[in-house]
Amino acid sequence: MHTDAHAPSPMTDLIPPDATEDSLNAPLITLNELDEAIDRLGVAVPCRSYDPEVFFAEAPADVEYAKSLCQTCPLREACLAGAKDRREPWGVWGGELFVQGVVVPRKRPRGRPRKNPVTA
C-alpha cells in the first residue's frame, strides 16, 4: 500500500502557458525525448516528484497509486504513446501498467491461479 513518503506536495498549474496541445500529446518515442519534454515544461511532473520505485512497484495497490499519480501529468498522453511505441517491458507509463510490452488493466497479485487452465 502507498504511504505519504511518496508524496511531496500536491502539484498545481502543471501546464505552462506556452504549451500547445500538439506539444503535449505528440508521442515521445525515446526516453531522451521524454526527458527533454519534461525539462522544457519547467514544472514538476509525477515521475520526477515521487519515488521512482512506485512506478515499478510489485504490489497491486502501489501500481494503482502510481497510475493515479500520472493522471495529473500534462505529458501523460505523449508518455503513454511513446511507451507503446517502445513496447516498454514493464512499469507504469502514462498512467497505464505495462507487462512484457503490453498494457494490462491491473496488476495481478502473486500466487493467484492462472486465468486460463494449462493442459498437460
N, C-alpha and C positions, 0 to 999 in steps of 0.2 A: 504494500500500500504506500502511497506517496506521503511525504512529510513536508513540513514547511521549510526544511533545509534546502529544498529545490527552488523555493520561491523567493526571489528578492522582492522588489516592489511591483505592483501592477503596472503594466505598460499602457500608455495612453498616447494618442496622436502619433501613431506609427508611420503614417504615410506622409512623406514630405510634400510641400505644396507644388514642387516642380515635377513630381512623378506623374507619368501618363499611364493609362490603363494598359497600353501595349507594353510599356517597360516593366510593368508589374506582372504581366501574365505570359510573357514570352518564355518558352521552355529554357531552363538553364542546364544545358546539356552536360557541361563539365563541372567538376567541383570548383575549379578556378573561376568559372563564370558565376557560380553561386556566391563564392567568397567576394568577388568584385562587386556584385549587385548589392550584397549586404553592406559592404564598405561605402558604396555610393549613396545608400539610403541615409546613412549618418544617424540612424536611430537604433535602439535596442530591438533585437529580434529574439524569439524564444530560444533558438538553438545556440545562441551566444550568451544568453542571460541566465540560463538554468544549467544545472549539472548535465553535461553531455551524456552521461551514463543513462539518464532517464529515457533517452531516445533509442537506446539499445537494450532496454530492460527485458528481463525474463518473465517477471510476474505480470499476469494479465491486467491487474489494477494499475500497475505502473505504466504499461503500454497505453491504456486508455487515458491516463493522466497526460502522457506525452502528446497523444493525439489531440487532446483538448487544448494544450498549450499552442499548438500550431494554428488553431482557429483564429488567433489574434494577429498572425503574421501577414504583412502585406505582400510577401513573396510566396505565400503558400501554394498558389496555383502553379507558378513557374517552377517551384521546387519539386512539386509532385510530378509535373510533366517531364522535367529533367530526370528525375529518379526512374520514371517509367522507361524513358529512352535509354538510360544507362543500365536498366534492369538491376537496380540495387539489390544486393544479395539479402540484406536484412536491415531492420531498423524502422523507425518512424520517419517518414519523409513527406512533407506537405500535408500532414495530418492523416496519413494512411500508413498502415503496417505492411511492410514488405517481408516476405519469406521466400527465399530462393528466387528472387527477381520478380515475384508476382504479388500484387496487392491482395491481402486477405482481410476479411471483415473483422476478425478478432483473434487474439492470441488464445490458443487452447492450452490449458494447464498441463503440466507433466503428469504422466501416469494415467491419463484418460484413455479409454479404449479407442481403437481405430474407428473412424467414421464408416468405413466400408470393410466388410469381412474379408480376410485373406484366405484364399483357397489353398489347401495343402496339396 
